[in-house]
Amino acid sequence: MTPKPPAATSADPLAPLLSEALTHEQAGRLAEMERCVRAALAHIPDHPGALFALARLGMRAHRFEAALDLAGQAMVRAPIAPELHRLRGQALANLGRIEDGIAALSKALELAPGWIDAALDLGQILLQAERIPAMLTLLTPLDGPSSAHAEAHALRGRALMVLGRLDEATQAFTRAVAIAPGQSEIIADLASLHIERDQPQAALDLMAPLLAASAPSSRLLYLAGVAQGMLGQDGKAEASIVQVRRMLLAGLKQRGNLPVEVYVQLSRRCNLRCTMCGHGIWKDNTGFMADEVFARVLAECESLGISRMTILAAQGEPFLHPRAFEMMAEAVARGMAVSVVTNGTPFTPERIEKLARLGLETLQFSFAGWDAPSYEGVYVGAKFERTLANLKAIHTALKPTRTALIVKAVAPDNSKDFVGRTRDFLTGIGIERINTVVPNNFAGTVEIGQYWDKAGIWSYRNLDKHRRTVCRILMRAVGIYVDGSVTACGCYDANAALKIGDIMEDGLAALRNGPRFTSILDAFGAGDVSHIPLCAKCDDPFG
């Protein structure tokens, strides 16, 4: 069943305005929708249906706090409206308040049992939180004819693949395809599973109708390239991957080669020597960004409409910078969505109070392990009890704020036992968002996993079932160092091997369209990065 919007009845005096607003919304005329909704609220300021409609607009604009507030106002008069609880759950999840989001969506399902859209929302959040057993319990009984039911089966299939339960995943994807036979993403899911099961011809047969269409997606073309390569059809495989690269680069060109995010290195200095990190190649471990360089970064972002900033680039612990809090506060005040990555060690109670007042979008806390030996064996130089105390205090301090706390747990050897014990430990102390991550090879500077002869690269990924396309980080972001140098790779380029210029001398638009950066793009486009430092051995562009 699908609940009706609150107070949307024929006897409602605002029904005509709200009906018109819904028509505008369905047609994508959001300005007209807002006009109708605000006119309705001018008549009845606390009307739950009008508040609900305005909250939906807030969700579309990613104004999740405003949407949450409006839903709360609407619930004063409509406390048992399931659609309001669903919207609250969506907003809370987007704000990083996973437990509260799960509770709100669970309430929506309690009020409207069998509501597939709310169940799908809850399932997606549970999968995001890596709570796969709970997600499977929720979604497994659901079946029906709608596209939402098809997506629920596909979501189960993705989770079952993660668990290695491939027979059950096949059944889930097959049912999803039966319900929505033309849904390209679900077909791609099943094709991906065929590839995982060493059935490349089955993958190609499944995708054939969509690949023959006028505009197959880049994902379908990528999977076709992988399957063709597994069958020894190297020419066809390369042709498919060439199309993928062209599509990715064409999208980048449409936005003038501009990044949508900047990675900023406030501090080059790091106080740890983590085992999964590429610190072995660092040439320097000193330096803080000056105020004038940071001001230039903010000015450039403002002029180009870049609204996202991640405080970390290549190396360094940001909170070692003596003015870290002031600089982050300035970025937030200028309208930037700021995320910070930290190892969590340089904190005191006073600094944690300041952290909670910053208004960051996300704080990513690096932590893996469950006791002193497991943690300190990875985060070399840190002390388990002290860092754990910081984590607990930060979790408490950020709970009532808009800042989402994410714990990133990298298992040093990709061991399921290490990942599982870390997750159980963190869940046990109340951490809601935990991202377990496969170690990468830090652009070939760390030998991990196994050596893949065909690719000539060390990696935990199965590179026999992946192909190099165009690096997603290269397209998305640039890295800006403490001295203003700009690198094409904000992730791993600790020694500026991929430097494309200096932000104190040229703007980001000029640098991203200059010869150094475009030569890197050309190399990816040609499928040969063997002459590009770091890129040649990096496992990130595979997939």
C-alpha positions as CSV (number, residue, x, y, z in Angstrom):
1,M,0.0,0.0,0.0
2,T,1.0,3.6,-0.5
3,P,-0.3,6.1,2.2
4,K,-1.9,9.3,1.1
5,P,-0.3,12.6,2.0
6,P,-1.5,13.9,5.4
7,A,-4.9,15.7,5.4
8,A,-5.2,15.2,1.6
9,T,-9.0,14.8,1.5
10,S,-11.8,16.4,-0.5
11,A,-12.9,18.2,2.6
12,D,-9.5,19.8,3.0
13,P,-9.8,23.5,2.1
14,L,-6.3,23.5,0.7
15,A,-6.9,20.4,-1.4
16,P,-7.0,22.3,-4.7
17,L,-3.7,24.1,-4.1
18,L,-2.0,21.0,-2.9
19,S,-3.3,19.0,-5.9
20,E,-1.9,21.7,-8.2
21,A,1.4,21.6,-6.3
22,L,1.6,17.8,-6.8
23,T,0.9,18.2,-10.5
24,H,3.8,20.7,-10.8
25,E,6.1,18.4,-8.8
26,Q,5.3,15.4,-11.0
27,A,6.1,17.5,-14.1
28,G,9.4,18.8,-12.5
29,R,8.1,22.4,-12.2
30,L,9.5,22.9,-8.7
31,A,9.3,26.7,-8.6
32,E,5.6,26.5,-9.4
33,M,5.2,23.8,-6.8
34,E,6.8,26.0,-4.2
35,R,4.5,28.9,-5.1
36,C,1.4,26.8,-4.5
37,V,2.7,25.3,-1.3
38,R,3.6,28.7,0.2
39,A,0.2,30.1,-0.9
40,A,-1.4,27.2,1.0
41,L,0.7,27.9,4.1
42,A,-0.2,31.5,4.0
43,H,-3.8,30.4,4.6
44,I,-3.1,27.6,7.2
45,P,0.6,27.9,8.5
46,D,0.5,24.6,10.3
47,H,-1.2,22.5,7.6
48,P,0.5,19.1,7.7
49,G,0.0,18.4,3.9
50,A,1.5,21.7,2.9
51,L,4.4,21.4,5.4
52,F,5.0,17.8,4.0
53,A,5.1,19.2,0.4
54,L,7.6,21.9,1.4
55,A,9.7,19.3,3.2
56,R,9.8,17.2,0.0
57,L,11.2,20.3,-1.8
58,G,13.8,20.6,0.9
59,M,14.8,17.0,0.3
60,R,15.2,17.6,-3.4
61,A,17.4,20.6,-2.7
62,H,19.5,18.5,-0.2
63,R,18.4,20.8,2.6
64,F,17.9,17.9,4.9
65,E,17.8,19.8,8.2
66,A,15.1,22.1,6.9
67,A,13.1,19.0,5.6
68,L,13.5,17.4,9.0
69,D,12.2,20.5,10.8
70,L,9.2,20.8,8.5
71,A,8.3,17.2,8.9
72,G,8.5,17.7,12.7
73,Q,6.1,20.6,12.4
74,A,3.7,18.6,10.3
75,M,3.7,15.8,12.8
76,V,2.3,18.0,15.5
77,R,-1.1,17.7,13.7
78,A,-0.5,14.4,12.0
79,P,1.6,12.3,14.4
80,I,0.7,9.0,12.9
81,A,1.1,9.8,9.2
82,P,3.5,7.2,7.9
83,E,4.7,9.3,5.0
84,L,6.0,11.9,7.5
85,H,7.9,9.3,9.4
86,R,9.4,8.0,6.1
87,L,10.5,11.5,5.1
88,R,12.0,12.0,8.5
89,G,13.9,8.7,8.1
90,Q,15.3,9.8,4.7
91,A,16.4,13.2,6.1
92,L,18.0,11.7,9.2
93,A,19.9,9.1,7.1
94,N,21.2,11.8,4.8
95,L,22.4,13.8,7.9
96,G,24.3,10.7,9.1
97,R,22.0,9.9,12.0
98,I,21.6,6.3,11.0
99,E,20.0,5.0,14.1
100,D,17.4,7.7,14.2
101,G,16.7,7.2,10.5
102,I,16.3,3.5,11.0
103,A,13.9,4.2,13.9
104,A,11.8,6.6,11.8
105,L,11.5,4.3,8.8
106,S,10.7,1.4,11.1
107,K,7.8,3.5,12.6
108,A,6.6,4.3,9.0
109,L,6.4,0.5,8.4
110,E,4.7,-0.1,11.7
111,L,2.0,2.4,10.7
112,A,1.8,1.1,7.1
113,P,2.8,-2.6,7.0
114,G,3.9,-3.8,3.6
115,W,4.7,-0.3,2.3
116,I,7.4,-1.3,-0.2
117,D,8.8,2.1,-0.7
118,A,9.5,2.6,3.0
119,A,10.9,-0.9,3.3
120,L,13.2,-0.3,0.4
121,D,14.4,3.0,2.0
122,L,15.1,1.1,5.2
123,G,16.8,-1.8,3.4
124,Q,19.2,0.7,1.6
125,I,20.1,2.3,4.9
126,L,20.8,-1.1,6.5
127,L,23.0,-2.1,3.6
128,Q,24.8,1.3,3.8
129,A,25.4,0.6,7.5
130,E,26.6,-2.9,6.5
131,R,23.9,-4.5,8.6
132,I,23.2,-7.2,6.0
133,P,21.4,-9.8,8.1
134,A,18.8,-7.3,9.3
135,M,18.4,-6.0,5.7
136,L,17.8,-9.5,4.4
137,T,15.3,-10.3,7.2
138,L,13.4,-7.1,6.2
139,L,13.4,-7.6,2.4
140,T,13.3,-11.4,1.8
141,P,9.5,-11.8,2.4
142,L,8.7,-8.9,0.0
143,D,7.5,-9.7,-3.5
144,G,5.2,-8.0,-6.0
145,P,4.8,-6.5,-9.4
146,S,6.2,-3.0,-8.9
147,S,9.6,-1.5,-9.8
148,A,10.2,-1.0,-6.1
149,H,9.8,-4.8,-5.5
150,A,12.3,-5.4,-8.3
151,E,14.8,-3.0,-6.7
152,A,14.2,-4.8,-3.3
153,H,15.1,-8.1,-4.9
154,A,18.2,-6.5,-6.6
155,L,19.2,-4.9,-3.3
156,R,19.1,-8.4,-1.7
157,G,21.2,-9.7,-4.5
158,R,23.9,-7.1,-4.0
159,A,24.0,-7.9,-0.3
160,L,24.1,-11.7,-0.9
161,M,27.0,-11.1,-3.3
162,V,28.9,-9.4,-0.6
163,L,28.3,-12.4,1.7
164,G,29.5,-14.8,-1.1
165,R,26.1,-16.5,-1.2
166,L,26.1,-16.5,-5.0
167,D,23.3,-19.0,-5.7
168,E,20.8,-17.0,-3.6
169,A,22.1,-13.8,-5.2
170,T,21.4,-15.3,-8.6
171,Q,17.8,-16.1,-7.6
172,A,17.3,-12.6,-6.3
173,F,18.5,-10.9,-9.4
174,T,16.7,-13.3,-11.7
175,R,13.4,-12.4,-9.9
176,A,14.2,-8.7,-10.1
177,V,14.8,-9.0,-13.9
178,A,11.5,-10.9,-14.3
179,I,9.6,-8.1,-12.6
180,A,11.4,-5.3,-14.4
181,P,12.8,-6.9,-17.6
182,G,14.1,-3.6,-19.1
183,Q,15.7,-2.2,-16.1
184,S,19.4,-1.7,-17.2
185,E,20.9,-1.4,-13.7
186,I,19.3,-4.7,-12.5
187,I,20.4,-6.4,-15.7
188,A,23.9,-5.1,-15.1
189,D,23.7,-6.5,-11.5
190,L,22.9,-9.9,-12.8
191,A,25.6,-9.7,-15.5
192,S,28.1,-8.7,-12.9
193,L,27.2,-11.8,-10.9
194,H,27.6,-14.0,-14.0
195,I,31.1,-12.5,-14.4
196,E,31.8,-13.2,-10.7
197,R,30.8,-16.8,-11.3
198,D,33.1,-17.1,-14.4
199,Q,30.1,-17.1,-16.7
200,P,31.1,-14.3,-19.2
201,Q,29.0,-15.7,-22.1
202,A,25.9,-15.7,-19.9
203,A,26.6,-12.1,-19.0
204,L,27.0,-11.1,-22.7
205,D,23.8,-12.9,-23.7
206,L,21.9,-11.2,-20.9
207,M,23.1,-7.7,-21.9
208,A,22.9,-8.2,-25.6
209,P,19.5,-6.4,-26.2
210,L,20.6,-3.4,-24.2
211,L,24.1,-3.3,-25.8
212,A,22.4,-3.3,-29.2
213,A,20.3,-0.2,-28.2
214,S,21.4,3.2,-29.4
215,A,22.9,4.4,-26.1
216,P,24.0,1.6,-23.6
217,S,25.2,2.8,-20.3
218,S,28.9,3.0,-19.4
219,R,28.4,0.3,-16.8
220,L,26.9,-2.1,-19.3
221,L,29.8,-1.4,-21.8
222,Y,32.3,-1.9,-19.0
223,L,30.8,-5.2,-18.0
224,A,30.8,-6.2,-21.7
225,G,34.5,-5.4,-21.9
226,V,35.3,-7.5,-18.9
227,A,33.3,-10.5,-20.2
228,Q,34.8,-10.2,-23.7
229,G,38.3,-10.1,-22.2
230,M,37.5,-13.3,-20.1
231,L,36.5,-15.0,-23.4
232,G,39.7,-14.0,-25.1
233,Q,38.0,-11.5,-27.3
234,D,40.6,-8.9,-26.7
235,G,39.8,-6.7,-29.7
236,K,36.1,-6.4,-28.7
237,A,37.0,-6.0,-25.1
238,E,39.3,-3.0,-25.9
239,A,36.6,-1.5,-28.1
240,S,34.0,-1.6,-25.3
241,I,36.4,-0.1,-22.7
242,V,37.4,2.6,-25.2
243,Q,33.7,3.6,-25.4
244,V,33.6,3.7,-21.6
245,R,36.6,6.0,-21.4
246,R,35.2,8.3,-24.1
247,M,31.9,8.6,-22.2
248,L,33.6,9.4,-18.9
249,L,35.9,12.0,-20.5
250,A,33.0,13.5,-22.4
251,G,31.2,14.1,-19.2
252,L,34.2,15.7,-17.7
253,K,34.6,18.0,-20.8
254,Q,31.0,19.1,-20.5
255,R,31.9,20.8,-17.2
256,G,35.0,22.3,-18.6
257,N,37.3,19.8,-16.9
258,L,36.5,21.4,-13.6
259,P,36.6,19.5,-10.4
260,V,33.6,19.3,-8.1
261,E,35.6,18.9,-5.0
262,V,39.0,20.0,-3.6
263,Y,41.2,17.9,-1.3
264,V,43.2,20.3,0.9
265,Q,46.3,19.5,2.8
266,L,46.2,21.7,5.9
267,S,49.1,19.7,7.4
268,R,51.7,17.6,5.7
269,R,52.9,16.3,9.0
270,C,51.5,13.0,10.3
271,N,52.2,11.6,13.8
272,L,51.5,7.9,12.8
273,R,53.0,5.3,10.5
274,C,50.0,3.1,9.7
275,T,50.7,-0.3,8.1
276,M,48.3,0.2,5.2
277,C,49.6,3.6,4.3
278,G,52.2,4.6,1.7
279,H,54.4,6.6,4.1
280,G,57.5,4.7,3.0
281,I,57.9,7.0,0.0
282,W,57.3,10.3,1.8
283,K,60.2,12.8,1.2
284,D,59.0,15.2,3.8
285,N,56.9,15.1,7.0
286,T,56.7,18.8,7.9
287,G,54.7,21.9,6.9
288,F,51.4,23.6,7.5
289,M,49.2,25.6,5.1
290,A,49.5,29.4,5.5
291,D,46.4,31.5,5.9
292,E,47.0,33.3,2.5
293,V,47.1,30.0,0.7
294,F,43.9,28.8,2.3
295,A,42.2,32.1,1.5
296,R,43.2,31.6,-2.1
297,V,41.7,28.1,-2.1
298,L,38.4,29.4,-0.8
299,A,38.3,32.3,-3.3
300,E,39.0,29.9,-6.2
301,C,36.2,27.5,-5.0
302,E,33.8,30.4,-4.7
303,S,34.5,31.7,-8.1
304,L,34.1,28.3,-9.8
305,G,31.1,27.2,-7.8
306,I,33.0,24.3,-6.1
307,S,31.1,23.7,-2.8
308,R,32.8,20.5,-1.5
309,M,36.1,20.3,0.4
310,T,37.8,17.3,2.0
311,I,40.5,18.2,4.5
312,L,43.2,15.7,3.6
313,A,45.4,15.2,0.6
314,A,48.1,12.5,0.2
315,Q,49.4,12.6,3.7
316,G,49.2,14.5,7.0
317,E,46.9,14.7,10.0
318,P,44.8,17.9,9.7
319,F,44.3,18.5,13.4
320,L,48.1,18.9,13.9
321,H,47.7,22.3,12.2
322,P,47.7,25.0,14.9
323,R,44.9,26.9,13.2
324,A,42.9,23.9,11.9
325,F,39.7,24.8,13.7
326,E,39.7,28.4,12.6
327,M,40.4,27.5,9.0
328,M,37.6,24.9,8.9
329,A,35.2,27.3,10.5
330,E,36.0,29.9,7.8
331,A,35.3,27.3,5.0
332,V,32.0,26.4,6.6
333,A,31.1,30.0,7.0
334,R,31.8,30.5,3.3
335,G,29.2,27.9,2.4
336,M,31.5,24.9,1.8
337,A,30.4,21.4,2.7
338,V,33.5,20.4,4.6
339,S,34.5,16.8,5.4
340,V,37.6,16.0,7.4
341,V,39.6,12.8,7.7
342,T,41.5,12.2,10.9
343,N,43.3,9.5,12.8
344,G,41.6,10.7,15.9
345,T,44.7,11.1,18.1
346,P,45.3,14.9,18.5
347,F,42.2,15.7,20.6
348,T,41.5,16.9,24.1
349,P,38.1,17.5,25.7
350,E,38.4,21.2,24.8
351,R,39.2,20.5,21.2
352,I,36.3,18.0,20.9
353,E,33.9,20.8,22.1
354,K,35.3,23.0,19.4
355,L,34.9,20.2,16.8
356,A,31.2,19.9,17.6
357,R,30.7,23.6,17.0
358,L,32.3,23.6,13.6
359,G,29.4,22.6,11.4
360,L,31.3,20.0,9.4
361,E,29.4,17.8,7.0
362,T,31.4,14.7,7.9
363,L,34.1,13.6,10.2
364,Q,35.8,10.4,9.0
365,F,37.6,8.8,11.9
366,S,40.2,6.1,10.9
367,F,40.0,3.2,13.3
368,A,40.3,-0.6,13.0
369,G,40.8,-3.2,15.7
370,W,39.2,-4.2,18.9
371,D,42.0,-4.2,21.5
372,A,45.5,-2.8,21.9
373,P,47.4,-5.4,19.9
374,S,45.0,-5.4,16.9
375,Y,44.7,-1.6,16.8
376,E,48.2,-0.6,17.6
377,G,49.6,-3.2,15.1
378,V,47.9,-1.2,12.4
379,Y,48.0,2.4,13.7
380,V,51.6,2.4,14.6
381,G,52.5,5.1,17.1
382,A,48.9,5.5,18.5
383,K,47.6,4.1,21.8
384,F,44.4,2.1,21.8
385,E,42.9,3.3,25.0
386,R,43.5,7.0,24.4
387,T,42.2,6.9,20.8
388,L,39.2,4.9,21.8
389,A,38.4,7.5,24.5
390,N,38.6,10.2,21.8
391,L,36.3,8.2,19.5
392,K,33.7,7.8,22.3
393,A,33.9,11.4,23.3
394,I,33.6,12.6,19.7
395,H,30.7,10.3,19.0
396,T,28.9,11.8,22.0
397,A,29.7,15.4,21.1
398,L,28.6,15.1,17.5
399,K,25.4,13.2,18.2
400,P,23.2,16.3,18.5
401,T,24.9,18.1,15.7
402,R,24.6,18.1,11.9
403,T,28.1,16.5,11.6
404,A,28.0,12.9,10.5
405,L,30.6,10.7,12.2
406,I,31.9,7.8,10.0
407,V,34.4,5.3,11.2
408,K,36.6,4.0,8.3
409,A,38.0,0.6,9.1
410,V,40.7,-0.7,6.8
411,A,41.6,-4.3,7.5
412,P,45.4,-4.5,7.0
413,D,45.2,-7.8,5.3
414,N,41.6,-7.7,4.0
415,S,40.8,-10.5,6.5
416,K,37.1,-11.1,7.1
417,D,37.9,-12.0,10.7
418,F,39.6,-8.7,11.2
419,V,36.7,-6.8,9.6
420,G,34.1,-8.7,11.5
421,R,35.7,-8.3,14.9
422,T,36.3,-4.6,14.2
423,R,32.7,-4.1,13.2
424,D,31.3,-6.0,16.2
425,F,33.5,-3.9,18.5
426,L,32.5,-0.6,17.0
427,T,28.8,-1.5,16.9
428,G,29.1,-2.5,20.6
429,I,30.2,1.0,21.6
430,G,27.3,2.6,19.6
431,I,29.0,3.6,16.4
432,E,26.3,3.9,13.7
433,R,28.2,4.4,10.5
434,I,31.1,2.1,9.8
435,N,32.7,1.7,6.4
436,T,34.9,-1.3,6.1
437,V,37.4,-0.8,3.2
438,V,39.6,-3.1,1.2
439,P,43.2,-1.8,1.4
440,N,44.4,-0.2,-1.9
441,N,47.9,-0.2,-3.1
442,F,48.6,3.5,-2.7
443,A,49.3,4.0,-6.3
444,G,51.7,1.0,-6.4
445,T,53.8,2.2,-3.5
446,V,52.5,-0.6,-1.2
447,E,52.7,-4.3,-2.2
448,I,49.4,-5.9,-1.1
449,G,47.2,-8.8,-2.0
450,Q,48.7,-10.6,-5.0
451,Y,50.5,-9.7,-8.1
452,W,48.4,-9.7,-11.3
453,D,50.6,-10.5,-14.2
454,K,48.4,-9.1,-16.9
455,A,48.0,-5.7,-15.2
456,G,51.5,-5.7,-13.7
457,I,50.0,-4.5,-10.4
458,W,49.7,-5.7,-6.8
459,S,46.2,-5.5,-5.5
460,Y,43.5,-7.2,-3.4
461,R,41.1,-6.7,-6.2
462,N,40.7,-9.4,-8.8
463,L,42.2,-7.5,-11.7
464,D,41.5,-10.4,-14.1
465,K,37.9,-9.3,-13.8
466,H,38.5,-5.6,-13.9
467,R,39.7,-3.2,-16.5
468,R,41.3,0.2,-16.2
469,T,39.0,3.0,-17.2
470,V,39.5,6.7,-16.1
471,C,40.4,7.4,-12.5
472,R,37.2,8.7,-10.7
473,I,39.3,10.8,-8.3
474,L,41.2,12.4,-11.1
475,M,37.9,13.5,-12.7
476,R,36.3,14.5,-9.5
477,A,38.9,16.4,-7.5
478,V,42.3,18.0,-7.3
479,G,44.7,18.1,-4.3
480,I,46.1,21.3,-3.0
481,Y,49.2,21.0,-0.8
482,V,50.4,23.2,2.1
483,D,52.5,25.3,-0.2
484,G,49.8,25.9,-2.8
485,S,51.0,23.3,-5.3
486,V,48.2,21.6,-7.1
487,T,48.3,17.8,-7.9
488,A,46.1,15.9,-10.2
489,C,45.9,13.2,-7.6
490,G,44.8,14.3,-4.1
491,C,44.8,10.7,-2.8
492,Y,48.3,9.3,-3.1
493,D,50.7,11.9,-4.6
494,A,52.7,12.7,-1.5
495,N,55.7,13.9,-3.4
496,A,54.0,16.0,-6.1
497,A,54.9,13.6,-8.9
498,L,51.6,14.7,-10.6
499,K,51.9,18.4,-9.9
500,I,49.9,20.4,-12.5
501,G,50.7,23.9,-11.1
502,D,50.4,26.3,-8.2
503,I,47.2,27.9,-7.0
504,M,49.0,31.0,-6.0
505,E,50.0,31.6,-9.6
506,D,47.1,30.2,-11.7
507,G,43.4,29.4,-11.2
508,L,42.1,25.9,-11.0
509,A,40.2,26.3,-14.3
510,A,43.5,27.1,-16.1
511,L,45.4,24.3,-14.4
512,R,42.7,21.7,-15.2
513,N,42.8,22.8,-18.9
514,G,46.5,23.2,-19.0
515,P,49.0,20.8,-20.7
516,R,50.0,18.9,-17.6
517,F,46.5,17.8,-16.7
518,T,45.3,17.3,-20.2
519,S,48.3,15.0,-21.0
520,I,47.2,12.8,-18.1
521,L,43.6,12.7,-19.4
522,D,44.9,11.9,-22.8
523,A,46.9,9.0,-21.4
524,F,43.8,7.5,-19.7
525,G,41.8,8.1,-22.9
526,A,44.3,6.2,-24.9
527,G,44.4,3.4,-22.4
528,D,48.1,3.7,-21.7
529,V,49.3,5.3,-18.5
530,S,52.5,3.4,-18.3
531,H,54.5,6.6,-18.6
532,I,52.4,8.4,-15.9
533,P,53.9,8.4,-12.4
534,L,51.7,6.7,-9.8
535,C,48.9,6.0,-12.3
536,A,50.8,3.3,-14.0
537,K,50.7,1.0,-10.9
538,C,47.6,2.3,-9.1
539,D,44.7,-0.1,-8.6
540,D,42.1,2.6,-8.1
541,P,41.2,3.2,-11.8
542,F,40.3,-0.5,-12.2
543,G,36.5,-1.0,-12.0
